[in-house]
Amino acid sequence: MIHFVGAGSGAPDLITLRGKKYLEEADVIIYAGSLVNPQLLDYKKDGCKVYDSATMTLEEVIEVMKEDEEKGLMTVRLHTGDPCIYGAIREQMDELDKMGYEYDTTPGVSAFCGAASALNLEYTLPNVSQSVIITRMAGRTPVPERESIKSFAQHQCSMVVFLSTGLLEDLSKELIAGGYSADTPAAIVYKATWPDQKKFVCTVGTLAQTAKENNITKTALMLIGDAVTHTNYDRSELYNPAFTTEFREASK
């Protein structure tokens, strides 16, 4: 059996109980060494084989899985954050489907959640933003034109930008071209929930400057929108004494 496991956003104690259990039981662990906190490997049992996929191709990863499945071993494929976001898991699963191997997925705490926790931030504030866009800039891996930063910026909701720390000048230009003002609140969170986490609140117009001044070149998320500074939002109706819910009558 092959288990795709979300490692969480960085801190080793943010992995799920199920994910930790699989790590403890695994005969083989293939982990994304460029992104996953290596402290998570402390959970492995003696004799567990470990592969760092940062140096491997898809074909090499699949070959390890195939060899160990044929031996009846249990494999954990450990991905950063939650595997469903920029995890490149579908291509692995398609290959496993061709070979008839069973697999499942254990979700993890995504870095966009870890970044929010670093700032004690709520993305969905009433009358500010009720939606969150998770996206990335186009780089060596293209992004469909219909999903450009500029087009998403028209919605003026909360936005989290992955995999774009080296493109911040262009990111600011795209955000402004799409409708955000240069003084729209923004933040850069480096290695959210890791021991060396760093966080910087800035504006859309000062993203690149803030990163340069603080030597942030990779492993960071950019958060965009008025929710970053959490001002001028409406109170939630759910806890309003004048609002009736399924569980509570409104106060008179």
KEKE-3310 file (N, C-alpha, C; in steps of 0.2 Angstrom, whole numbers, plus 5000, padded with zeros to 4 digits):
npx = (5004:5002:5004:5000:5005:5002:5014:5012:5013:5026:5031:5035:5026:5014:5009:4996:4988:4985:4994:5007:5006:5007:5020:5027:5025:5029:5039:5046:5050:5047:5052:5049:5063:5067:5058:5051:5051:5065:5064:5053:5056:5061:5051:5051:5053:5066:5077:5069:5069:5074:5071:5076:5066:5069:5080:5076:5068:5051:5050:5059:5055:5043:5048:5054:5043:5036:5046:5045:5032:5031:5038:5030:5030:5026:5024:5027:5023:5029:5023:5025:5015:4998:4995:4987:4989:4999:5007:5010:5004:4995:5000:5009:4999:4992:5002:5003:4990:4990:4998:4990:4991:4987:4983:4981:4976:4982:4977:4985:4991:4990:5002:4997:4987:4996:5003:4993:4991:5003:5001:4990:4978:4962:4956:4943:4933:4918:4910:4922:4931:4925:4931:4945:4958:4970:4985:4998:5012:5016:5030:5044:5035:5021:5005:4988:4981:4968:4969:4977:4987:4983:4970:4963:4965:4955:4944:4946:4947:4953:4970:4982:4998:5008:5025:5032:5042:5053:5048:5043:5042:5036:5024:5018:5016:5006:4996:4992:4989:4977:4968:4970:4975:4991:4994:4987:4985:4997:5007:5022:5026:5039:5044:5033:5027:5039:5054:5062:5054:5048:5040:5032:5023:5017:5014:5005:5012:5025:5031:5042:5052:5052:5055:5068:5075:5074:5081:5073:5071:5066:5054:5043:5027:5015:5003:4988:4977:4964:4960:4972:4976:4965:4954:4940:4929:4914:4904:4902:4887:4884:4887:4880:4869:4856:4853:4845:4848:4850:4852:4851:4840:4836:4840:4829)
npy = (4994:5011:5027:5043:5057:5072:5083:5094:5112:5114:5115:5100:5095:5098:5089:5077:5066:5054:5054:5054:5042:5034:5037:5031:5018:5015:5006:5011:5028:5041:5057:5075:5082:5095:5104:5098:5097:5090:5085:5078:5065:5059:5052:5040:5022:5010:5004:5008:5013:5028:5040:5054:5064:5076:5075:5066:5059:5059:5046:5039:5039:5032:5020:5016:5015:5004:4993:4991:4989:4977:4969:4969:4979:4994:5010:5027:5042:5057:5073:5091:5102:5102:5088:5090:5103:5110:5099:5089:5077:5070:5065:5055:5046:5042:5034:5024:5019:5013:5002:4996:4997:5000:5015:5029:5045:5056:5071:5087:5101:5115:5127:5139:5140:5139:5151:5160:5158:5162:5176:5178:5179:5180:5175:5177:5188:5196:5207:5211:5201:5186:5175:5165:5166:5154:5154:5156:5164:5164:5155:5146:5135:5136:5146:5145:5158:5162:5161:5171:5182:5195:5194:5187:5197:5206:5202:5207:5200:5190:5184:5171:5169:5157:5150:5160:5170:5175:5183:5195:5209:5209:5202:5212:5222:5215:5213:5226:5231:5223:5228:5230:5242:5251:5253:5243:5231:5219:5204:5195:5179:5169:5153:5147:5142:5135:5134:5145:5154:5169:5185:5198:5212:5222:5232:5230:5237:5237:5224:5218:5226:5224:5211:5211:5219:5211:5200:5189:5176:5164:5150:5156:5164:5175:5186:5194:5207:5216:5209:5206:5216:5216:5226:5237:5228:5218:5213:5195:5187:5175:5174:5185:5192:5196:5188:5174:5156:5139:5133:5143:5155:5172:5185:5195)
npz = (5000:4996:5003:5001:5010:5018:5024:5032:5036:5041:5055:5064:5073:5067:5058:5054:5065:5059:5048:5055:5061:5050:5045:5056:5054:5041:5029:5019:5015:5004:5002:5000:4999:4998:5003:5014:5031:5038:5051:5053:5049:5060:5065:5059:5059:5065:5052:5041:5024:5016:5004:4995:4986:4980:4972:4962:4948:4941:4935:4942:4955:4954:4951:4963:4971:4964:4965:4979:4981:4975:4984:4995:5004:5014:5009:5011:5004:5006:5006:5005:5015:5011:5000:4989:4984:4973:4973:4963:4962:4955:4943:4948:4954:4942:4936:4945:4944:4932:4934:4943:4957:4974:4983:4994:5001:5013:5021:5024:5034:5025:5018:5016:5026:5037:5035:5038:5051:5056:5056:5063:5056:5047:5033:5027:5030:5035:5023:5019:5012:5006:4999:4994:4984:4978:4970:4958:4951:4933:4928:4924:4923:4915:4917:4914:4903:4907:4920:4925:4936:4935:4930:4941:4950:4948:4956:4969:4981:4995:4992:4990:4986:4979:4976:4970:4974:4968:4959:4962:4958:4946:4950:4958:4948:4940:4949:4952:4939:4938:4947:4961:4972:4974:4988:4994:5007:5011:5013:5017:5021:5027:5027:5034:5050:5053:5063:5060:5055:5047:5045:5037:5035:5023:5008:4992:4983:4988:4989:4982:4987:5001:5002:4997:5006:5017:5013:5007:4997:4993:4997:5002:5005:4998:5004:4999:5000:5009:5020:5026:5035:5043:5046:5047:5045:5045:5059:5063:5059:5064:5078:5083:5094:5090:5080:5073:5074:5070:5082:5092:5098:5093:5104:5113)
capx = (5000:5006:5001:5002:5004:5003:5018:5010:5016:5033:5032:5034:5020:5008:5007:4990:4989:4986:5001:5012:5005:5009:5027:5030:5024:5032:5045:5049:5048:5050:5050:5051:5068:5068:5053:5048:5055:5068:5063:5048:5059:5062:5046:5052:5056:5073:5077:5065:5073:5072:5073:5074:5064:5072:5086:5074:5063:5045:5051:5063:5050:5038:5052:5055:5036:5035:5050:5043:5026:5032:5041:5025:5032:5022:5027:5024:5026:5028:5023:5025:5009:4993:4997:4983:4991:5006:5010:5012:5003:4991:5005:5011:4994:4991:5006:5001:4984:4992:5001:4986:4993:4982:4985:4977:4979:4981:4978:4990:4990:4993:5006:4992:4985:5002:5004:4988:4992:5008:4999:4984:4974:4957:4955:4936:4930:4912:4911:4929:4932:4922:4934:4952:4961:4976:4988:5005:5014:5019:5037:5046:5029:5016:4999:4983:4979:4962:4971:4983:4986:4979:4962:4961:4965:4949:4939:4948:4946:4960:4974:4988:5002:5014:5030:5033:5046:5058:5045:5038:5041:5031:5018:5015:5013:5000:4991:4990:4985:4971:4963:4972:4979:4998:4994:4983:4989:5000:5012:5026:5028:5044:5044:5027:5027:5046:5057:5065:5048:5048:5034:5032:5017:5019:5009:5006:5018:5032:5032:5049:5057:5052:5058:5075:5077:5075:5084:5069:5072:5062:5051:5038:5020:5013:4996:4986:4970:4962:4960:4979:4976:4959:4951:4934:4925:4907:4903:4899:4880:4883:4887:4876:4863:4850:4852:4843:4851:4847:4854:4850:4835:4839:4838:4824)
capy = (5000:5017:5032:5050:5060:5079:5084:5100:5118:5115:5112:5093:5093:5100:5083:5074:5060:5048:5055:5052:5034:5030:5038:5027:5011:5014:5003:5016:5035:5045:5064:5080:5085:5103:5107:5095:5098:5084:5083:5073:5058:5056:5047:5033:5016:5008:5000:5011:5016:5035:5043:5062:5065:5082:5073:5061:5061:5055:5039:5036:5039:5027:5014:5014:5012:4998:4988:4990:4986:4969:4966:4969:4984:5000:5016:5034:5047:5063:5079:5097:5105:5097:5086:5092:5110:5110:5093:5085:5070:5066:5061:5049:5042:5039:5029:5019:5016:5009:4996:4992:4998:5004:5021:5034:5052:5059:5078:5090:5108:5119:5132:5145:5140:5141:5158:5164:5157:5167:5183:5178:5182:5177:5177:5178:5193:5199:5213:5212:5196:5179:5170:5165:5163:5152:5154:5157:5168:5160:5155:5140:5132:5142:5147:5147:5165:5164:5161:5176:5186:5201:5192:5186:5203:5210:5200:5210:5196:5188:5180:5168:5167:5152:5149:5167:5174:5178:5187:5200:5215:5207:5201:5219:5225:5211:5214:5233:5231:5220:5232:5232:5248:5250:5253:5237:5227:5213:5201:5190:5174:5165:5146:5147:5138:5133:5138:5151:5158:5176:5188:5205:5216:5228:5233:5227:5241:5236:5217:5217:5230:5221:5204:5212:5222:5206:5194:5183:5174:5158:5147:5161:5165:5182:5186:5200:5209:5220:5205:5206:5221:5215:5232:5239:5222:5218:5207:5189:5186:5169:5176:5191:5190:5198:5183:5167:5151:5132:5131:5148:5160:5178:5189:5201)
capz = (5000:4996:5007:5000:5016:5019:5030:5035:5034:5043:5061:5064:5077:5064:5054:5057:5069:5054:5045:5060:5062:5043:5045:5061:5051:5034:5027:5014:5015:4999:5005:4996:5004:4997:5006:5020:5037:5040:5058:5052:5048:5067:5067:5056:5063:5063:5046:5036:5019:5015:4998:4995:4979:4977:4967:4958:4943:4942:4934:4948:4961:4953:4951:4970:4973:4961:4968:4986:4981:4974:4990:5000:5009:5015:5006:5012:4999:5010:5002:5009:5016:5009:4993:4983:4981:4970:4975:4958:4964:4950:4938:4951:4954:4936:4934:4950:4942:4926:4937:4947:4964:4978:4986:4997:5003:5020:5020:5028:5035:5019:5020:5016:5033:5041:5034:5041:5058:5058:5056:5067:5051:5045:5026:5025:5034:5032:5020:5016:5008:5007:4995:4994:4978:4979:4964:4957:4945:4928:4927:4919:4922:4913:4920:4909:4903:4910:4927:4926:4942:4933:4930:4947:4955:4948:4961:4975:4987:4998:4987:4992:4980:4980:4971:4966:4978:4964:4953:4966:4954:4941:4954:4960:4942:4938:4954:4951:4933:4938:4951:4967:4973:4976:4995:4997:5012:5008:5018:5015:5026:5025:5030:5039:5056:5054:5069:5057:5051:5046:5043:5035:5033:5018:5003:4985:4979:4991:4990:4980:4991:5007:5001:4996:5012:5022:5010:5006:4990:4991:5002:5005:5002:4998:5005:4997:5002:5015:5026:5030:5041:5047:5048:5044:5043:5049:5064:5061:5061:5068:5085:5084:5098:5087:5074:5075:5071:5071:5088:5096:5096:5094:5110:5112)
cpx = (5004:5002:5004:5000:5006:5008:5016:5014:5024:5034:5031:5028:5013:5006:5001:4992:4990:4992:5006:5012:5008:5017:5030:5030:5027:5038:5049:5046:5051:5047:5053:5056:5069:5063:5050:5053:5058:5067:5057:5050:5061:5057:5047:5055:5063:5072:5073:5070:5070:5075:5071:5072:5066:5077:5083:5069:5057:5046:5055:5059:5046:5042:5053:5048:5035:5039:5047:5036:5026:5035:5036:5026:5027:5026:5023:5027:5024:5029:5023:5017:5003:4995:4993:4984:4998:5010:5012:5010:4999:4995:5007:5005:4992:4995:5005:4994:4985:4995:4996:4987:4988:4986:4980:4980:4977:4982:4983:4988:4994:4997:5002:4989:4990:5003:4999:4989:4998:5006:4992:4978:4968:4956:4948:4933:4924:4913:4918:4931:4929:4925:4941:4954:4968:4979:4995:5007:5017:5026:5039:5040:5024:5009:4994:4982:4973:4963:4976:4981:4982:4971:4959:4960:4958:4943:4940:4947:4953:4963:4980:4992:5008:5019:5032:5038:5051:5055:5041:5037:5035:5024:5015:5012:5006:4994:4988:4986:4978:4966:4965:4976:4986:4998:4989:4987:4991:5005:5016:5028:5033:5044:5039:5027:5034:5049:5060:5060:5050:5042:5034:5026:5019:5013:5010:5012:5025:5034:5040:5054:5057:5055:5066:5078:5078:5078:5080:5069:5068:5058:5046:5032:5019:5005:4994:4979:4969:4962:4967:4979:4970:4956:4945:4930:4919:4908:4900:4892:4879:4883:4884:4870:4856:4849:4850:4846:4848:4847:4852:4845:4838:4836:4833:4826)
cpy = (5006:5023:5039:5054:5068:5080:5090:5106:5118:5112:5105:5091:5095:5094:5080:5068:5054:5048:5053:5045:5031:5031:5033:5020:5010:5010:5007:5023:5038:5052:5069:5084:5092:5107:5105:5096:5091:5081:5077:5066:5055:5051:5040:5028:5014:5003:5003:5014:5023:5037:5050:5063:5072:5080:5068:5063:5057:5047:5035:5035:5033:5020:5011:5011:5005:4992:4986:4987:4978:4966:4966:4974:4990:5006:5022:5039:5054:5069:5085:5099:5100:5095:5088:5099:5110:5104:5088:5078:5066:5062:5055:5044:5039:5034:5023:5015:5011:5002:4993:4992:5002:5010:5025:5040:5054:5067:5081:5097:5112:5125:5139:5146:5142:5148:5162:5164:5161:5174:5183:5181:5177:5179:5179:5182:5196:5206:5216:5207:5189:5174:5171:5162:5161:5151:5155:5161:5162:5161:5150:5136:5137:5141:5149:5154:5167:5164:5166:5180:5192:5200:5191:5192:5207:5208:5204:5206:5194:5183:5178:5166:5163:5153:5155:5172:5178:5182:5192:5207:5214:5206:5208:5222:5222:5213:5221:5234:5228:5223:5233:5238:5247:5249:5248:5233:5221:5210:5196:5185:5169:5159:5146:5141:5134:5137:5145:5155:5166:5179:5195:5207:5222:5230:5230:5230:5240:5229:5216:5220:5226:5214:5206:5215:5216:5199:5188:5182:5168:5156:5152:5162:5172:5182:5193:5201:5213:5216:5204:5210:5221:5221:5233:5233:5222:5212:5201:5189:5180:5170:5182:5189:5192:5193:5176:5162:5144:5131:5136:5153:5167:5181:5194:5207)
cpz = (5000:4999:5005:5006:5016:5025:5034:5033:5036:5049:5062:5068:5073:5059:5058:5061:5064:5050:5049:5060:5055:5043:5050:5058:5045:5034:5023:5015:5009:5001:5000:5000:5003:5001:5013:5025:5039:5047:5058:5051:5055:5069:5064:5061:5060:5056:5040:5031:5017:5008:4998:4987:4976:4971:4962:4953:4944:4941:4939:4954:4960:4953:4958:4972:4970:4964:4975:4986:4980:4979:4996:5005:5009:5013:5008:5007:5003:5006:5007:5010:5015:5001:4988:4981:4979:4972:4969:4959:4959:4945:4941:4952:4948:4934:4939:4947:4936:4928:4942:4955:4968:4982:4989:4999:5010:5020:5025:5029:5029:5022:5020:5023:5038:5041:5038:5049:5060:5059:5060:5062:5049:5038:5024:5031:5031:5029:5018:5011:5010:5003:4996:4988:4980:4972:4964:4951:4939:4928:4922:4918:4921:4917:4914:4909:4907:4918:4929:4933:4941:4933:4936:4952:4954:4953:4968:4982:4990:4993:4991:4986:4982:4975:4967:4969:4973:4958:4956:4962:4949:4944:4956:4954:4940:4943:4953:4945:4933:4943:4958:4967:4975:4984:4998:5001:5009:5014:5014:5021:5024:5029:5036:5044:5057:5060:5066:5053:5052:5043:5042:5032:5029:5014:4996:4982:4982:4992:4988:4985:4998:5007:5001:5002:5017:5019:5010:4999:4988:4997:5006:5002:5003:4999:5003:4999:5008:5021:5030:5036:5045:5050:5044:5041:5048:5054:5061:5063:5065:5075:5087:5088:5095:5081:5076:5071:5072:5078:5094:5094:5097:5101:5108:5115)
residu = (MET:ILE:HIS:PHE:VAL:GLY:ALA:GLY:SER:GLY:ALA:PRO:ASP:LEU:ILE:THR:LEU:ARG:GLY:LYS:LYS:TYR:LEU:GLU:GLU:ALA:ASP:VAL:ILE:ILE:TYR:ALA:GLY:SER:LEU:VAL:ASN:PRO:GLN:LEU:LEU:ASP:TYR:LYS:LYS:ASP:GLY:CYS:LYS:VAL:TYR:ASP:SER:ALA:THR:MET:THR:LEU:GLU:GLU:VAL:ILE:GLU:VAL:MET:LYS:GLU:ASP:GLU:GLU:LYS:GLY:LEU:MET:THR:VAL:ARG:LEU:HIS:THR:GLY:ASP:PRO:CYS:ILE:TYR:GLY:ALA:ILE:ARG:GLU:GLN:MET:ASP:GLU:LEU:ASP:LYS:MET:GLY:TYR:GLU:TYR:ASP:THR:THR:PRO:GLY:VAL:SER:ALA:PHE:CYS:GLY:ALA:ALA:SER:ALA:LEU:ASN:LEU:GLU:TYR:THR:LEU:PRO:ASN:VAL:SER:GLN:SER:VAL:ILE:ILE:THR:ARG:MET:ALA:GLY:ARG:THR:PRO:VAL:PRO:GLU:ARG:GLU:SER:ILE:LYS:SER:PHE:ALA:GLN:HIS:GLN:CYS:SER:MET:VAL:VAL:PHE:LEU:SER:THR:GLY:LEU:LEU:GLU:ASP:LEU:SER:LYS:GLU:LEU:ILE:ALA:GLY:GLY:TYR:SER:ALA:ASP:THR:PRO:ALA:ALA:ILE:VAL:TYR:LYS:ALA:THR:TRP:PRO:ASP:GLN:LYS:LYS:PHE:VAL:CYS:THR:VAL:GLY:THR:LEU:ALA:GLN:THR:ALA:LYS:GLU:ASN:ASN:ILE:THR:LYS:THR:ALA:LEU:MET:LEU:ILE:GLY:ASP:ALA:VAL:THR:HIS:THR:ASN:TYR:ASP:ARG:SER:GLU:LEU:TYR:ASN:PRO:ALA:PHE:THR:THR:GLU:PHE:ARG:GLU:ALA:SER:LYS)
# end
